[in-house]
Amino acid sequence: MARHQPAPADTREITTAAEVLARVRSYVNTFVVGQQRLQETLLIGLLTEGHVLLESVPGLAKTTAAASLAGAVSSSFARIQCTPDLLPSDIIGTQIFNSSANTFETKLGPVHAHIVLLDEINRSSAKTQSAMLEAMQERQTTIGGVRYDLPSPFLVMATQNPIEQEGTHPLPEAQLDRFMLKDLLAYPTPEEELEILTRMDAGVFETHPDPACTVEELRSMQESARHIYIDPAISRYIVELVWATRAAERVLGPKGSLIEAGASPRASIAFTRASRALALIRGRNYVIPEDVKDLAHRVLGHRIALTFEAIAEGVTATHLVADILGRVRTP
């Protein structure tokens, strides 16, 4: 069956998107020092409305990056601190009885915002985590049997701390799969940390610049991202990378037995959408294999389930994705 793609984005669309993205990046760079890959990941999420999971120790500007991104695109932002006693109604909303009117009134929760930060999501209970599934997948919530659509654009950015695991609830595979990308943040360099102190003394973090773009401009960029051309050979490359996680023993040999379950078709969809957005961010109207490779760890890392043997041997998903990239032929 023939594949049908939308008409490729023209040069004018790419130029316009580049100008708007430059303004957004300049805005975010005011508050976030370094962390260029984090900014790239967030921009991909914003252009595709694909959710992002970030893993790092505390204090690496995850909250600051999310808040500055929301401010850059003139959109609403909500931060939800996840704790063991957090209830689903604390996130999606609930019905409150109005005694004066003798009726129930719906109070929408903080998830009804353009950009939502779920801080330390693995500290919330499984029941609370599951409350986010409908919001993340269907872009809606249901309160008292009534459906409430979420705003557009809608992006969930969740964080988790890999060090403190006591009293946490690891995300189930079904929810991990809902995140388009997972990124691991590194410590800043000494020079970047010195710049943070300099900006703090100058009061930069207390400023409130005007938004860098409107929601309408963002929607236009999202439309342009959907029109980025992706060659059938690259689509085949994406499918082969994802398939390699399911047929790992055939691709990786004995090391493949360390993978208990491979990535779902959501990985191929995430690869396609994210590579188009990355090409747009890099100023092209077509995807190249390097775009796919640069996204491989962020798309596949959290979708590979490892065996106990792999964990015991210290083998991580990062190692296995790197091996798969080395074994699958690049078009």
PAZAPA-4460 file (N, C-alpha, C; in steps of 0.05 Angstrom, whole numbers, plus 32768, in hexadecimal, padded with zeros to 4 digits):
% residues 331
    n_x    n_y    n_z   ca_x   ca_y   ca_z    c_x    c_y    c_z   seq   type   mol
   8011   7FE8   8000   8000   8000   8000   8012   8019   8000     1      M     A
   800C   802C   7FEE   801C   8044   7FEB   801A   8055   8004     2      A     A
   8031   8061   800B   8031   8074   8022   802B   8090   8018     3      R     A
   801A   809E   8026   8013   80B9   801E   801D   80CC   8033     4      H     A
   802D   80E0   802A   8038   80F4   803C   802D   810F   8035     5      Q     A
   802A   8121   8049   8022   813C   8043   8036   814A   8032     6      P     A
   802E   815F   8024   8040   816E   8014   8057   8178   8025     7      A     A
   8071   8175   801C   8088   817E   802C   8086   819B   8033     8      P     A
   8091   81A2   804A   8092   81BE   8052   80A4   81CD   803F     9      A     A
   809C   81E5   8037   80AC   81F5   8025   80C1   8205   8034    10      D     A
   80D3   8212   8025   80E8   8221   8031   80DE   8238   8043    11      T     A
   80C9   8244   803B   80BE   825A   804B   80B4   8250   8066    12      R     A
   80A7   8239   8067   809F   822D   8081   80B7   8228   8093    13      E     A
   80CC   821C   8087   80E4   8216   8096   80F1   822F   80A1    14      I     A
   80F2   8244   8091   80FF   825D   8099   80EF   826A   80B0    15      T     A
   80D4   826A   80AD   80C3   8276   80C2   80C6   8267   80DC    16      T     A
   80C5   824C   80DA   80C8   823B   80F2   80E3   8240   80FF    17      A     A
   80F8   8243   80EF   8113   8247   80FA   8114   8261   810A    18      A     A
   8107   8276   80FF   8107   8290   810D   80F8   828E   8128    19      E     A
   80E1   8281   8128   80D2   827E   8141   80E0   826D   8155    20      V     A
   80EC   8256   814B   80FB   8245   815D   8113   8253   8169    21      L     A
   8120   8264   815A   8137   8273   8164   812E   8285   817B    22      A     A
   8117   8292   8179   810C   82A3   818E   8106   8292   81A7    23      R     A
   80F9   827B   81A3   80F2   826A   81B9   810B   8260   81C8    24      V     A
   811F   8258   81B8   8138   824F   81C5   8146   8265   81D4    25      R     A
   8146   827D   81C9   8152   8294   81D6   8144   8299   81F1    26      S     A
   812A   8297   81F1   811A   829A   820A   8122   8285   821E    27      Y     A
   8122   826C   8216   8129   8256   8229   8146   8259   8232    28      V     A
   8158   8261   8220   8174   8263   8228   8178   8279   823D    29      N     A
   8165   828B   8240   8167   82A0   8254   8167   8293   8270    30      T     A
   8157   827E   8273   8153   8271   828D   8161   8257   8290    31      F     A
   8168   824A   827A   8175   822F   827B   8191   8232   826F    32      V     A
   81A5   822C   827F   81C1   822D   8276   81C9   8212   826C    33      V     A
   81D3   8211   8254   81DB   81F7   8249   81C3   81E5   8243    34      G     A
   81C6   81CB   8249   81B0   81B8   8246   81A3   81BA   822A    35      Q     A
   81B4   81BB   8215   81AA   81BF   81FA   819A   81A7   81F1    36      Q     A
   81A1   818F   81FA   8192   8177   81F2   8176   8178   81FF    37      R     A
   8175   8181   8219   815B   8184   8226   8149   8197   8217    38      L     A
   8155   81AE   820F   8145   81C1   81FF   813B   81B5   81E5    39      Q     A
   814C   81A6   81D8   8145   8199   81BF   812E   8185   81C3    40      E     A
   8130   8175   81D9   811B   8162   81DF   8101   816F   81E5    41      T     A
   8101   8185   81F4   80E9   8194   81FA   80DC   81A0   81E1    42      L     A
   80ED   81AB   81CF   80E3   81B6   81B7   80D6   81A1   81A5    43      L     A
   80E2   8189   81A4   80D6   8173   8195   80BA   816C   81A1    44      I     A
   80B9   816B   81BC   80A0   8165   81C8   808B   817B   81C2    45      G     A
   8094   8193   81C2   8082   81AA   81BD   8077   81A9   81A0    46      L     A
   8089   81A3   818D   8081   81A2   8171   806F   818B   816A    47      L     A
   8071   8175   8179   8062   815D   8173   804C   8158   8187    48      T     A
   804B   8167   819D   8039   8162   81B3   803E   8146   81BE    49      E     A
   8057   813E   81BE   805F   8124   81C9   806A   8127   81E4    50      G     A
   8062   8117   81F7   806A   811A   8213   8087   8112   8218    51      H     A
   8093   811E   822C   80B0   811B   8231   80B4   8112   824E    52      V     A
   80C5   80FE   8252   80CC   80F5   826D   80EA   80FB   8271    53      L     A
   80F0   8109   8286   810C   8111   828C   8115   8104   82A6    54      L     A
   812D   80FA   82A5   8139   80EC   82BC   8153   80FA   82C3    55      E     A
   8155   8102   82DC   816E   810F   82E5   816C   8113   8303    56      S     A
   8183   8119   830F   8183   8120   832B   8176   813B   832E    57      V     A
   816E   8142   8346   8160   815C   834A   8173   8174   8343    58      P     A
   8167   818A   833B   8176   81A3   8338   8182   81A8   831D    59      G     A
   8179   8199   8308   8185   819D   82EE   8173   81AC   82DB    60      L     A
   8162   81BE   82E5   8152   81D1   82D5   813B   81C5   82C6    61      A     A
   8131   81AE   82CF   811A   81A1   82C1   8101   81B3   82C3    62      K     A
   80FC   81BC   82DC   80E4   81CD   82E0   80E8   81E8   82D3    63      T     A
   8100   81F3   82D5   8105   820D   82C8   8102   820B   82AA    64      T     A
   810C   81F5   829E   8109   81F2   8281   80EC   81F1   8278    65      A     A
   80DC   81E1   8287   80C0   81DF   8280   80B1   81F9   8283    66      A     A
   80B6   8207   8299   80A9   8221   829D   80B1   8236   8288    67      A     A
   80CB   8236   8281   80D4   824A   826E   80C9   8243   8252    68      S     A
   80C6   8229   824C   80BB   8221   8232   809E   822B   8230    69      L     A
   808F   8227   8246   8073   8230   8246   8071   824F   8243    70      A     A
   8084   825D   8251   8084   827A   824E   808C   8283   8232    71      G     A
   809D   8274   8225   80A6   827C   820B   8090   827B   81F6    72      A     A
   807E   8268   81F9   8068   8265   81E5   804E   8270   81EF    73      V     A
   804E   8281   8204   8036   828E   820D   8020   827A   8213    74      S     A
   8026   8266   8223   8013   8251   8229   8012   824C   8247    75      S     A
   7FFD   823E   8250   7FFA   8239   826D   800C   8223   8276    76      S     A
   8015   8224   828F   8027   8211   829A   801E   8208   82B6    77      F     A
   801F   81EE   82BB   8017   81E4   82D5   802C   81D0   82DF    78      A     A
   8034   81D3   82F8   8048   81C0   8304   8039   81B0   8319    79      R     A
   803C   8195   8317   802F   8183   832A   8045   8174   8339    80      I     A
   8048   8178   8353   805C   816A   8362   8050   814F   836B    81      Q     A
   805A   8139   8360   8050   811F   8366   8059   8115   8381    82      C     A
   8047   810C   8391   804C   8101   83AC   803C   80E7   83AF    83      T     A
   8043   80D6   83C3   8033   80BD   83C6   8016   80C1   83CC    84      P     A
   800F   80D8   83D8   7FF2   80DD   83DF   7FE3   80ED   83CA    85      D     A
   7FF0   80F2   83B3   7FE3   8101   839D   7FCC   80F0   8391    86      L     A
   7FB5   80FB   838E   7F9D   80ED   8384   7F99   80F4   8367    87      L     A
   7F8B   80E2   8358   7F85   80E8   833C   7F75   8102   8339    88      P     A
   7F63   8107   834C   7F53   8120   834A   7F64   8139   834E    89      S     A
   7F7C   8136   835B   7F8E   814D   835E   7F9A   8155   8343    90      D     A
   7F99   8142   8330   7FA5   8147   8316   7F90   814F   8301    91      I     A
   7F7B   813E   82FF   7F68   8143   82E9   7F51   8155   82F1    92      I     A
   7F4C   8157   830C   7F36   8168   8315   7F20   8157   8322    93      G     A
   7F0C   8164   832C   7EF7   8156   833B   7EDD   8166   833B    94      T     A
   7EC8   815B   8346   7EAF   8169   8349   7EAC   8172   8366    95      Q     A
   7EA4   818B   8369   7EA1   8197   8384   7E84   819F   8387    96      I     A
   7E79   8199   839E   7E5D   819F   83A4   7E5A   81BC   83AC    97      F     A
   7E49   81CB   839D   7E43   81E6   83A3   7E29   81E7   83B3    98      N     A
   7E2B   81EB   83CE   7E14   81EA   83DF   7E00   8200   83DA    99      S     A
   7E09   8217   83D1   7DF7   822D   83CC   7DE5   8228   83B4   100      S     A
   7DF1   821B   839F   7DE2   8215   8387   7DD7   81F8   8387   101      A     A
   7DDF   81E9   839B   7DD6   81CD   839E   7DDD   81BC   8385   102      N     A
   7DF5   81C1   837A   7DFE   81B3   8362   7E1C   81AC   8365   103      T     A
   7E25   819A   8355   7E41   8193   8353   7E4E   81A4   833D   104      F     A
   7E65   81B0   8343   7E74   81BF   832F   7E8F   81B2   832A   105      E     A
   7E96   81B2   8311   7EB0   81A5   8309   7EC7   81B8   830B   106      T     A
   7EDB   81B0   8319   7EF4   81C0   831C   7F0A   81B1   830E   107      K     A
   7F13   81BC   82F8   7F28   81AF   82E8   7F43   81B0   82F6   108      L     A
   7F52   819A   82F3   7F6C   8198   8301   7F83   81A5   82F1   109      G     A
   7F9B   81A5   82FC   7FB1   81B3   82EF   7FBA   81A6   82D5   110      P     A
   7FB1   818E   82CF   7FB9   8181   82B5   7FAD   8191   829E   111      V     A
   7F99   81A1   82A3   7F8D   81B1   828D   7F9D   81CA   8287   112      H     A
   7FB6   81C6   827F   7FC8   81DC   8277   7FD7   81D3   825E   113      A     A
   7FE3   81E6   8251   7FF1   81E0   8238   800A   81CF   823E   114      H     A
   8019   81D7   8252   8032   81C8   8259   802F   81C0   8276   115      I     A
   8031   81A6   827C   802D   819B   8297   8047   818D   829F   116      V     A
   8052   8195   82B6   8069   8188   82C1   8061   8176   82D8   117      L     A
   8066   815C   82D5   8061   8149   82EB   807C   8143   82F8   118      L     A
   8081   8151   830E   809B   814E   831B   809C   8135   832C   119      D     A
   80B1   8125   8327   80B5   810B   8335   809C   80FA   8333   120      E     A
   8095   80F4   831A   807D   80E4   8314   807D   80C9   8322   121      I     A
   8095   80BD   8326   8096   80A3   8331   8091   80A3   834F   122      N     A
   808D   80BA   835B   8086   80BB   8378   8068   80B8   837C   123      R     A
   8058   80BC   8367   803B   80B9   836A   8033   809C   8368   124      S     A
   801C   8095   8372   8012   807A   8371   800A   8071   8355   125      S     A
   8008   8057   8352   8001   804C   8337   7FE5   8057   832F   126      A     A
   7FD3   805A   8341   7FB8   8064   833B   7FBA   8080   8331   127      K     A
   7FCA   8091   833D   7FCD   80AC   8334   7FDB   80AE   8319   128      T     A
   7FF0   809D   8316   7FFE   809C   82FC   7FEA   8095   82E5   129      Q     A
   7FD8   8082   82EB   7FC6   8079   82D6   7FB2   808F   82CE   130      S     A
   7FAE   80A2   82E1   7F9B   80B8   82DA   7FA5   80C9   82C4   131      A     A
   7FC0   80C8   82BF   7FCC   80D8   82A9   7FC9   80CA   828E   132      M     A
   7FC3   80B0   828E   7FC3   80A2   8274   7FAF   80AE   8261   133      L     A
   7F96   80B3   826A   7F82   80BE   8258   7F8A   80DA   824F   134      E     A
   7F95   80EA   8261   7F9D   8105   8259   7FB3   8104   8244   135      A     A
   7FC7   80F2   8248   7FDE   80F2   8236   7FD7   80E6   821B   136      M     A
   7FC5   80D2   821A   7FBF   80C4   8201   7FA8   80D0   81F2   137      Q     A
   7F91   80D5   8201   7F79   80DF   81F4   7F76   80FD   81F5   138      E     A
   7F89   810B   8203   7F88   8128   8205   7F6D   8131   8211   139      R     A
   7F64   8123   8225   7F4B   812A   8232   7F4B   811E   824E   140      Q     A
   7F39   8128   825F   7F34   811D   8279   7F16   8118   827C   141      T     A
   7F0E   8106   828E   7EF2   8100   8293   7EED   8104   82B0   142      T     A
   7EDB   8116   82B6   7ED3   811C   82D2   7EB5   811A   82D5   143      I     A
   7EAC   8108   82E6   7E8F   8105   82E9   7E81   80FC   82D0   144      G     A
   7E8F   80EC   82BF   7E83   80E3   82A6   7E83   80F7   8290   145      G     A
   7E8E   810E   8294   7E8F   8123   827F   7EAB   8126   8275   146      V     A
   7EAE   8128   825B   7EC9   812A   824F   7ED1   8148   824D   147      R     A
   7EEA   814D   8254   7EF5   8168   8252   7F0E   8167   8241   148      Y     A
   7F0E   8175   822B   7F25   8175   8219   7F3C   8185   8225   149      D     A
   7F54   817C   8221   7F6C   818B   822A   7F73   81A0   8216   150      L     A
   7F81   81B5   821E   7F88   81CB   820B   7F9C   81C1   81F7   151      P     A
   7F9E   81CF   81E1   7FB1   81C9   81CC   7FC2   81E2   81C7   152      S     A
   7FDC   81DF   81C7   7FEC   81C7   81CA   7FEC   81BC   81E6   153      P     A
   7FF2   81A2   81E9   7FF3   8196   8204   800C   8184   8205   154      F     A
   801C   818A   821A   8035   817B   821D   8039   8174   823B   155      L     A
   803E   815B   8240   8044   8152   825B   8062   814D   825D   156      V     A
   806E   8159   8271   808B   8155   8276   808D   814A   8292   157      M     A
   8096   8131   8294   8098   8123   82AE   80B5   811F   82B5   158      A     A
   80BB   8120   82CF   80D6   811B   82D8   80D7   8105   82ED   159      T     A
   80EE   80F8   82EF   80F1   80E4   8304   810F   80E4   830C   160      Q     A
   8113   80DF   8325   812D   80DF   8331   8138   80C2   8332   161      N     A
   814E   80BC   8324   8158   80A1   8323   8167   8098   833C   162      P     A
   816C   80AA   834F   817C   80A4   8366   816B   809A   837E   163      I     A
   8157   80AA   8385   8146   80A4   839C   812F   8093   8393   164      E     A
   8130   8079   8397   811C   8066   838E   810A   805C   83A5   165      Q     A
   8111   8063   83BE   8101   805A   83D5   80E5   8068   83D4   166      E     A
   80D0   8057   83D6   80B5   8062   83D7   80AB   806C   83BC   167      G     A
   80B7   8063   83A6   80AF   806B   838C   809F   8055   837E   168      T     A
   8091   805C   8369   8082   8049   8359   808B   804A   833C   169      H     A
   809C   8037   8333   80A6   8038   8317   808F   803A   8303   170      P     A
   8093   8049   82EE   807E   804C   82DA   807A   8032   82CB   171      L     A
   8061   8029   82C8   805C   8010   82B8   8062   8015   829B   172      P     A
   8067   7FFF   828D   806F   8001   8271   805A   800F   8260   173      E     A
   8040   800B   8267   802B   8018   8257   802D   8036   8259   174      A     A
   8035   8041   8270   8037   805E   8273   8051   8068   8267   175      Q     A
   8066   8059   826B   8080   8061   825F   807D   8064   8240   176      L     A
   806D   8052   8234   806A   8052   8218   805B   806B   820E   177      D     A
   804D   8079   8220   803E   8091   8219   8051   80A9   8216   178      R     A
   8069   80A7   8221   807C   80BD   821E   808B   80B9   8203   179      F     A
   8089   80CE   81F3   8097   80CC   81D9   80B5   80CA   81DD   180      M     A
   80C0   80DA   81EF   80DD   80DA   81F3   80E4   80D9   8211   181      L     A
   80FA   80CC   8217   8105   80CC   8232   8122   80D6   822F   182      K     A
   8129   80EA   823F   8144   80F5   823E   8151   80F4   8259   183      D     A
   816B   80EF   8259   817B   80EF   8272   818C   8108   8272   184      L     A
   818A   8118   8288   8198   8131   828B   81B2   812D   8299   185      L     A
   81C6   813C   8290   81E1   813B   829D   81E6   8154   82AD   186      A     A
   81FA   8153   82BE   8201   816B   82CE   820C   8180   82BC   187      Y     A
   8209   819A   82C3   8216   81AF   82B3   8234   81AF   82B6   188      P     A
   8242   81BA   82A2   825F   81BD   82A4   8265   81D3   82B8   189      T     A
   827E   81D4   82C2   8285   81E9   82D5   8280   8205   82C9   190      P     A
   8285   8209   82AF   8280   8223   82A2   8263   8229   82A2   191      E     A
   8252   8215   829C   8235   821A   829C   822B   8220   82B8   192      E     A
   8236   8212   82CC   822D   8217   82E8   8235   8233   82F1   193      E     A
   824D   823C   82E8   8255   8258   82EF   8243   826C   82E2   194      L     A
   823A   8266   82C9   8227   8278   82BB   820C   8279   82CA   195      E     A
   8204   8263   82D5   81EB   8262   82E5   81ED   8276   82FD   196      I     A
   8204   8275   830B   8208   8287   8321   8209   82A4   8319   197      L     A
   8215   82A9   8302   8217   82C4   82F7   81FB   82CF   82F1   198      T     A
   81EB   82BF   82E4   81D0   82C8   82DD   81BE   82CB   82F6   199      R     A
   81C3   82BA   830A   81B4   82BC   8323   81BA   82D6   8331   200      M     A
   81D3   82DE   8332   81DB   82F7   833E   81D0   830F   832E   201      D     A
   81CD   830C   8314   81C3   8322   8303   81A5   8324   8304   202      A     A
   8197   8310   8311   817A   8311   8312   816C   8308   82F9   203      G     A
   817B   82FA   82E7   816F   82F1   82CE   8157   82DF   82D2   204      V     A
   8159   82CD   82E6   8144   82B9   82EA   812A   82C5   82F6   205      F     A
   812C   82DE   82FE   8114   82EC   8309   8106   82FD   82F4   206      E     A
   8110   82FE   82DB   8104   830E   82C6   80ED   82FF   82B9   207      T     A
   80DC   830E   82AC   80C4   8303   829E   80C3   830E   8282   208      H     A
   80D3   8304   826F   80D2   830E   8254   80B7   8309   8246   209      P     A
   80B2   8318   8231   809A   8313   8221   809D   82F8   8213   210      D     A
   8086   82EB   820E   8087   82D1   8200   8095   82D3   81E5   211      P     A
   80A3   82BE   81DD   80B2   82BE   81C4   80A0   82B7   81AC   212      A     A
   808A   82AA   81B0   8078   82A4   819A   805C   829F   81A5   213      C     A
   8048   82A1   8193   802C   829D   819A   8025   8280   8197   214      T     A
   800E   8278   81A2   8004   825D   819F   7FFF   8258   8181   215      V     A
   7FF5   826C   8173   7FF0   8269   8156   8009   8263   8147   216      E     A
   801F   8271   814E   8039   826B   8140   8042   824F   8147   217      E     A
   803E   8246   815F   8045   822B   8167   8035   8216   8157   218      L     A
   801B   821B   8154   800B   8208   8144   8014   8208   8127   219      R     A
   801D   821E   811D   8027   821F   8101   8041   820F   80FF   220      S     A
   8052   8210   8113   806B   8200   8113   8064   81E3   8115   221      M     A
   8050   81DC   8125   8048   81C0   8128   803F   81B5   810D   222      Q     A
   8030   81C6   80FE   8027   81BD   80E4   803E   81BA   80D1   223      E     A
   8052   81CC   80D2   806A   81CA   80C1   8079   81B0   80C8   224      S     A
   807A   81A9   80E2   8089   8190   80E9   807B   8178   80DD   225      A     A
   8061   8178   80DB   8053   8161   80D0   8058   815F   80B2   226      R     A
   8061   8174   80A5   8066   8174   8088   8083   816F   8081   227      H     A
   8094   8169   8095   80B0   8163   808F   80B1   8148   8080   228      I     A
   80C0   8147   806B   80C1   812F   805A   80D3   8119   8067   229      Y     A
   80C9   8101   8067   80D9   80EA   8071   80D8   80D5   805C   230      I     A
   80F0   80CE   8052   80F2   80BB   803C   80EA   809F   8045   231      D     A
   80DE   808F   8033   80D7   8074   803A   80EE   8063   8044   232      P     A
   8106   8068   803B   811D   805A   8044   8123   8060   8062   233      A     A
   811E   8078   806A   8122   807F   8086   810B   8074   8097   234      I     A
   80F3   8073   808C   80DD   8066   809B   80E3   8049   809F   235      S     A
   80EF   803C   808B   80F7   8020   808D   810C   801D   80A3   236      R     A
   811F   8030   80A3   8135   802F   80B7   8129   8031   80D4   237      Y     A
   8115   8043   80D7   8108   8046   80F1   80FB   802C   80FA   238      I     A
   80ED   801F   80E7   80DF   8006   80ED   80F3   7FF0   80F4   239      V     A
   810A   7FEF   80E6   811E   7FDB   80EB   812B   7FDF   8107   240      E     A
   812F   7FF8   810F   813A   7FFD   812A   8126   7FF4   813F   241      L     A
   810D   7FFA   813C   80F9   7FF1   8150   80F6   7FD3   814F   242      V     A
   80F6   7FC7   8137   80F3   7FAA   8135   810B   7F9C   8142   243      W     A
   8122   7FA8   8141   813A   7F9C   814C   8138   7F99   816B   244      A     A
   8128   7FAA   8178   8124   7FA7   8195   8112   7F8F   819B   245      T     A
   8102   7F86   8187   80F0   7F6F   818C   80FE   7F55   8183   246      R     A
   8110   7F56   8170   811F   7F3F   8166   813C   7F42   816E   247      A     A
   8140   7F49   8188   815A   7F51   8191   816F   7F3A   818E   248      A     A
   8167   7F21   8194   817B   7F0C   8192   8184   7F07   8175   249      E     A
   8172   7F0D   8162   817A   7F0A   8146   818D   7F20   813E   250      R     A
   818A   7F38   8149   819A   7F4F   8142   81B3   7F51   8153   251      V     A
   81B1   7F4C   816D   81C7   7F51   8180   81D5   7F37   8188   252      L     A
   81CA   7F20   8181   81D6   7F07   8189   81CF   7F01   81A6   253      G     A
   81E0   7EF4   81B5   81DA   7EED   81D1   81D2   7F05   81E3   254      P     A
   81DD   7F1C   81DD   81D7   7F34   81ED   81B9   7F3B   81EA   255      K     A
   81AD   7F33   81D4   8191   7F39   81D0   817E   7F2C   81E4   256      G     A
   8187   7F17   81F1   8177   7F0A   8206   8173   7F1B   821E   257      S     A
   8182   7F31   8220   8180   7F43   8237   8167   7F55   8235   258      L     A
   815B   7F55   821D   8143   7F65   8218   812A   7F53   821C   259      I     A
   811A   7F5A   8230   8102   7F4A   8236   80EB   7F51   8222   260      E     A
   80E8   7F6A   821C   80D3   7F73   8209   80DD   7F8B   81FA   261      A     A
   80D6   7F8C   81E0   80DF   7FA2   81CF   80CB   7FB9   81CE   262      G     A
   80D0   7FCC   81BD   80C0   7FE4   81BB   80A7   7FDE   81AB   263      A     A
   8092   7FED   81B1   8078   7FEA   81A3   8077   7FFB   818A   264      S     A
   8062   7FF9   8179   8060   800B   8162   805F   8028   8169   265      P     A
   8059   802F   8183   805B   804B   818B   8077   8056   8187   266      R     A
   808B   8045   8189   80A6   804E   8185   80AB   8057   8168   267      A     A
   80A0   8048   8155   80A3   8050   8139   8095   806B   8133   268      S     A
   807D   806E   813F   806E   8087   813C   807E   809E   8149   269      I     A
   8089   8099   8161   8098   80AE   816E   80B1   80B5   815E   270      A     A
   80BF   80A1   8153   80D6   80A6   8143   80CF   80B8   812B   271      F     A
   80B9   80B2   811E   80B1   80C1   8106   80AA   80DE   810D   272      T     A
   8099   80E1   8121   8091   80FC   8129   80A8   810D   8133   273      R     A
   80B8   8100   8145   80CF   810F   8151   80E4   8115   813D   274      A     A
   80EA   8103   812A   80FF   8109   8116   80F6   8120   8103   275      S     A
   80DC   8122   80FD   80D3   8138   80ED   80D7   8152   80FD   276      R     A
   80D0   8152   8116   80D3   816A   8126   80F0   8172   8129   277      A     A
   8102   815E   812C   811E   8163   812F   812A   816F   8115   278      L     A
   8121   8165   80FF   8129   8170   80E5   8121   818D   80E3   279      A     A
   8109   8194   80EB   8100   81AF   80EA   8110   81C1   80FD   280      L     A
   8116   81B7   8115   8127   81C6   8128   8142   81CB   811C   281      I     A
   814D   81B8   810C   8167   81BB   8100   8166   81C9   80E5   282      R     A
   814F   81D3   80DD   814D   81E4   80C5   814A   81D5   80AB   283      G     A
   8140   81BC   80AC   813C   81AD   8093   811F   81A6   808F   284      R     A
   8117   81A1   8076   80FC   8198   8071   80FC   817A   8069   285      N     A
   8110   816C   8072   8112   814F   806D   8122   8143   8084   286      Y     A
   811D   8129   8089   812A   811A   809E   8142   810B   8093   287      V     A
   8158   810B   80A2   816F   80FB   809A   8174   80E6   80AF   288      I     A
   8184   80D1   80A9   8188   80BB   80BC   8194   80C4   80D7   289      P     A
   81A4   80DA   80D6   81B0   80E4   80EF   819B   80EE   8102   290      E     A
   8184   80F8   80F8   816F   8101   8109   8164   80E9   8119   291      D     A
   8160   80D3   810B   8156   80BB   8118   8169   80B0   812C   292      V     A
   8183   80B0   8125   8197   80A6   8138   8199   80B7   8151   293      K     A
   8197   80D1   814E   8198   80E3   8165   8181   80DF   8178   294      D     A
   816B   80D4   816D   8153   80D0   817E   8151   80B4   8189   295      L     A
   8162   80A2   8180   815E   8086   8187   815E   8081   81A5   296      A     A
   8170   808C   81B4   8171   8087   81D1   8158   8093   81DE   297      H     A
   8150   80AB   81D4   8139   80B8   81E1   811E   80AA   81DB   298      R     A
   811D   809D   81C4   8104   808F   81BC   8103   8072   81C6   299      V     A
   811A   8064   81C5   811A   8047   81CB   8121   8041   81E8   300      L     A
   8131   8052   81F4   813D   804B   820F   8128   8042   8223   301      G     A
   8112   8051   8225   80FE   804B   823A   80E9   8036   8230   302      H     A
   80EC   802E   8217   80D8   801A   820C   80E3   7FFE   820C   303      R     A
   80FC   7FFA   8214   8108   7FE0   8215   8107   7FD5   8231   304      I     A
   80FA   7FBF   8235   80F9   7FB2   824F   8110   7F9E   8252   305      A     A
   8120   7FA1   8267   8138   7F91   826B   8132   7F79   827D   306      L     A
   8141   7F63   827A   813E   7F4C   828B   814D   7F51   82A5   307      T     A
   8147   7F41   82B9   8156   7F43   82D3   8174   7F3E   82CE   308      F     A
   817A   7F2D   82BB   8196   7F27   82B5   81A4   7F40   82AC   309      E     A
   8197   7F50   829B   81A3   7F68   8291   81A8   7F7C   82A8   310      A     A
   8195   7F7E   82B9   8198   7F90   82D0   81AE   7F87   82E2   311      I     A
   81B0   7F6D   82E7   81C5   7F62   82F8   81E1   7F67   82EC   312      A     A
   81E3   7F66   82D1   81FC   7F6A   82C3   8203   7F87   82BE   313      E     A
   81F1   7F98   82C6   81F6   7FB5   82C2   81F2   7FBE   82A5   314      G     A
   81E5   7FAF   8295   81DF   7FB6   8279   81C7   7FC8   8279   315      V     A
   81C9   7FDF   826C   81B2   7FF2   826B   81A6   7FF3   824F   316      T     A
   818F   8000   824D   8182   8003   8233   8194   8015   8221   317      A     A
   81A3   8027   822D   81B5   8038   821D   81C9   8027   820E   318      T     A
   81D5   8014   821C   81E8   8002   820E   81DB   7FF3   81F8   319      H     A
   81C3   7FE8   81FD   81B6   7FD7   81E8   81AD   7FE8   81D0   320      L     A
   81A3   8000   81D5   819C   8011   81BE   81B4   8018   81AD   321      V     A
   81CB   801E   81BA   81E3   8023   81AC   81EC   800C   819B   322      A     A
   81E9   7FF3   81A6   81F0   7FDB   8197   81DD   7FD8   817F   323      D     A
   81C3   7FDD   8182   81B0   7FDB   816C   81B7   7FEF   8156   324      I     A
   81BE   8007   815E   81C5   801B   814A   81DD   8012   8139   325      L     A
   81EF   8004   8147   8207   7FFA   8139   8202   7FE2   8127   326      G     A
   81EC   7FD4   812B   81E6   7FBC   811C   81D2   7FC1   8105   327      R     A
   81C1   7FD4   8108   81AD   7FD9   80F3   81B9   7FEB   80DD   328      V     A
   81B7   7FE3   80C4   81C3   7FF2   80AE   81B6   800D   80AB   329      R     A
   81C6   8022   80A8   81BD   803E   80A4   81B7   8042   8086   330      T     A
   81A0   804D   807F   819B   8051   8062   81AC   8067   8057   331      P     A
***
